[in-house]
Amino acid sequence: MKKHSFILAAAALVAGLAMAPAAQAAEAGMQPERQAWSFGGIFGTYDTNQLQRGFQVFREVCASCHGAHLIAFRNLMEPGGPEFSEAQVRALAAEYEVADITADGGVRPAVPADRWPSPFANDQEARDANGGSMPPDFSVLAKARGVKDPFPTWVFNYFTGYQEGGPDYIHALLTGYHAEVPETAPHGEDGTPFQLPEGKYYNDYFPGHAIGMAPPLADGVIDYADGENGVSVPETLDQYSTDVSAFMMWMAEPHLVSRKQTGFVVLIFLVVFAGLMWGTKRKLWAGIEH
């Protein structure tokens, strides 16, 4: 009897473990596909042109609801980033006003040292304008979001230096909207069809699939200037999503390239140091039997 009970318990555990990933996937959203990022891998770097396009998407679309309070205008001209000229940054900053109690009227034109202004005066105004939801700040969102890889995929991430989960998720979220609830939407535990709450939008990758943010991007909503050598960049949802995701990654980790360079130098030092220690050990113990 005890043996039979043990077998039933083991079978129930296995069945539960098999069903858990599916249930969690339905609740957490689909697994985003990995994109080919220029900054991916241990030798990856940011694409300056892509960051400039991503900033354009952020400024023309995202900045109407989302802030980026950790980024100053002057950061946009630093090496390794969008690398706008000083004149461009000064002209850009002058288009915005920031609060300053020492200025006439309590506001003044922004300067490069100022941080990116919030689109709302306070949190309550932000909630009132977005149906009670607080739009997240974009400063470090690409590092705050991520994906969970199943075993053994996550093991290989240590060797490939994979850290692009945030941009992968943001790109998937921006391209994962549906005009209507798809037939593949998860059903309830009692088999009832997925019910989308009023004022929500269905998204494949958002946890719970019901997101309050309307689809922010669509084909042709932003006019890109011609790229290098006059080559036109596609003005598509996928391209916009890719560019703004890369820009958000730069905002979250503007010193990513220098960090990688420092890490590579440290690894070389450790290898050389280990070799010297091994040679020293051989020299010291060469005439001693052991």
C-alpha positions, -999 to +999 in steps of 0.1 A: +000+000+000+028+024+009+046+016-024+014+022-043+008+056-025+044+066-033+040+059-070+007+079-071+024+108-053+054+107-077+031+106-107+011+136-094+044+155-088+056+149-123+023+159-138+023+191-117+058+200-128+049+194-164+018+216-161+035+243-141+056+258-170+026+260-192+005+277-166+033+301-157+039+308-194+002+317-199+004+340-169+037+356-177+033+358-214+051+342-243+089+338-244+104+367-264+126+358-294+162+368-292+171+396-315+204+403-332+217+433-313+249+452-322+257+454-285+252+417-279+280+393-268+313+401-251+326+423-280+293+440-289+291+478-292+263+503-297+253+515-332+254+553-331+230+557-360+205+532-344+207+551-311+199+584-328+169+568-345+159+552-312+160+586-295+138+600-323+112+573-316+115+580-278+111+617-282+083+617-308+062+589-293+073+576-259+082+608-241+046+620-242+038+596-214+072+583-201+100+601-184+137+594-182+148+613-151+183+598-149+194+610-183+207+646-188+206+663-222+244+663-222+245+625-221+233+625-257+266+638-269+289+615-249+311+590-267+295+556-271+260+570-272+239+588-298+269+613-301+249+643-311+270+675-315+271+701-287+251+725-309+224+699-315+221+692-278+219+728-268+192+734-295+173+704-283+175+714-246+163+749-254+130+735-268+120+723-233+113+742-200+123+731-166+112+742-131+135+767-115+124+788-085+151+814-092+138+821-127+110+845-136+077+826-135+094+796-119+105+780-152+133+785-177+146+770-209+166+738-203+204+736-207+225+705-215+231+699-178+194+695-170+178+661-168+151+650-193+119+666-181+089+646-171+058+649-192+037+654-161+039+678-132+036+650-106+026+613-101-011+620-096-013+639-128+004+610-146-021+586-131-051+607-140-039+610-176-034+572-179-065+557-164-050+553-129-018+536-141+016+551-135+037+551-167+071+536-158+102+557-161+124+547-190+158+554-175+167+519-165+137+499-177+158+478-201+177+465-172+146+461-149+128+439-175+141+406-187+133+371-197+136+337-179+153+310-198+146+274-190+173+249-180+198+244-196+196+275-218+205+299-190+237+280-183+251+290-217+243+326-210+273+328-187+296+319-217+279+340-243+275+371-221+238+373-228+223+403-211+199+415-238+168+401-221+154+436-214+157+448-251+144+415-263+113+418-240+107+455-249+109+447-287+085+417-282+061+438-262+059+466-288+054+441-317+031+417-297-002+436-299-034+422-314-064+441-327-086+414-312-081+385-288-065+357-308-078+321-308-045+311-292-052+332-261-051+311-229-084+299-215-094+299-179-091+270-156-127+261-162-122+263-200-138+297-205-124+319-233-100+347-224-119+379-214-102+412-222-112+439-197-126+471-210-099+497-218-072+470-221-054+457-252-042+421-258-005+416-260+013+382-264+042+391-241+027+412-213+021+393-181-016+384-180-019+395-217-041+425-208-021+458-211-034+493-205-011+510-229-025+513-264-002+502-293+023+531-295+039+523-328+028+513-363+043+513-398+050+548-411+043+568-379+078+583-378+098+598-407+134+587-406+161+606-424+182+587-449+209+567-432+246+563-441+254+568-478+218+578-485+204+544-476+168+545-464+160+528-432+127+509-432+099+528-414+082+498-400+069+487-366+097+462-363+124+487-371+109+514-347+107+488-319+143+476-325+157+511-325+139+524-294+148+492-275+184+497-283+182+533-272+166+522-239+194+497-234+219+526-238+200+547-213+200+519-188+237+511-193+255+539-211+290+526-202+284+491-214+312+492-240+338+505-216+327+479-190+333+451-216+367+465-225+377+467-188+365+431-183+384+418-212+416+434-199+410+419-165+406+385-179+439+388-198+456+399-166+442+370-147+454+345-173+489+360-174+489+361-136+479+325-133+507+315-157+533+334-136+520+318-104+523+284-120+558+291-133+568+304-099+555+273-082+574+250-106+606+269-099+603+269-061+594+232-059+616+219-087+643+204-065+620+191-038+606+156-039+569+154-032 
